[in-house]
Amino acid sequence: MPFRKASHAGTWYSNNVKELGRQLDGWLQVVNVAHRPARAIIAPHAGYSYCGACAAFAYKQVDASLVKRIFVLGPSHNVWLPGCALSSTTKYCTPFYDLTIDSEVYSELEASGQFERMSVKVDEDEHSLEMHLPYIARVMEEYKDSFTIVPIMIGSLTVEREAAYGQLLAPYLDDPNNLFVVSSDFCHWGQRFRYTYYDQKYGQIFQSVEALDKMGMDCIEDLNPNAFSDYLKKYDNTICGRHPIAVLLQAAKVLEIKGNRMSLKFLKYAQSDQCCSMSDSSVSYASASLTFH
């Protein structure tokens, strides 16, 4: 089976190992351990010059010594997908080293009948999974031969299917040797994104965008998939990883009902630009960590 090339290296992030290592280490070094050890993180997937510093707040909460398997849940930007898809490759390449896909877990997921396989082209065209791989490789470097990855592309799921995939993935989230990486940016604001919601009571446009994002982040921190779904219906905020986030919330809900206690905290929020006029545009980024008590 083929490898998945690091198709966005050299454009979305550096393909120079030393430069990329310096960059990621620099961002990680200035962040505090605040909500660790993470069982799941939410982090952005834009070019590193935009969101690399924000993503460090999530990755700093990972205790690499505990992690044996990393599930990476990312949205599909380029193809319409009604369900979820697994990779057709065996390894994902990064400038640091190759990450091995967990064939055993892939077999278990495929046996459920709920997953299709994406082509290598679809896989390599999508950035939402790849943008997490260099960070994963860097924070796991000391344990690079003792962990696997489980990349899953999450499609445009109905609320019912989000719940079904949450149910399916809940046992994996329950395992303290697993880490879930949920890939999402937050509000894409501006005419080029066809989204210009503006509530003037918050002040400038960028302040309205932040207030809107924070409402959604509150639903996520509450681990409340129904509230998050209602919020999206009401405001239609352009959170591109809404479906991966909802699957995580549904999985957490299953475990909460079983008596698990957990806590999700957002640790950083940022915007690519501060919008002040209707001709401006920006993308928001947020990083969070979910821990079990």
Salt bridges, closest charged atoms under 4 A:
ASP25 OD2 - ARG138 NH2 2.73
ASP63 OD1 - ARG36 NH2 4.00
ASP102 OD2 - ARG69 NE 2.90
GLU110 OE2 - ARG117 NE 2.91
ASP123 OD1 - ARG4 NE 3.08
GLU124 OE1 - LYS5 NZ 3.02
ASP125 OD2 - LYS121 NZ 2.55
GLU126 OE2 - HIS77 ND1 2.80
GLU126 OE2 - HIS127 ND1 3.89
GLU130 OE1 - ARG4 NH2 3.01
GLU130 OE1 - HIS8 ND1 2.71
GLU141 OE1 - ARG138 NH1 2.96
GLU162 OE2 - HIS243 ND1 2.72
ASP185 OD2 - HIS45 NE2 3.41
ASP199 OD2 - LYS201 NZ 3.46
GLU210 OE2 - LYS214 NZ 2.78
ASP236 OD1 - ARG242 NH2 3.52
